[in-house]
């Protein structure tokens, strides 16, 4: 079976197309966390369980990121995510940990923007 197809079949949430800036830091690199150094990516789709980010930096499956997701209307959500899929221009991330209030805000945002 095609591995990418089996990954898509495991999704339980539909992703909403977006163009949202995301700041990410590799958790396993203490230099990035201590210096608050982050990289910028563009989220291309988003759900309550994950997102696809377009980035020009190399990442690998299993990387854990600290994310700051800039939702429109001046809101910023904080989450941790794991890289679960790679594509030549970016990566599929699975959201692992997010504050309850951020998750509620994200759900409201997705409900309003689902097409």
Beta strands, then each sheet from edge to edge (+ up, - down):
strand 1: 16-26
strand 2: 39-46
strand 3: 50-54
strand 4: 64-71
strand 5: 75-87
strand 6: 90-98
sheet 1: 1+ 2- 3+ 6- 5+ 4- 1+
end
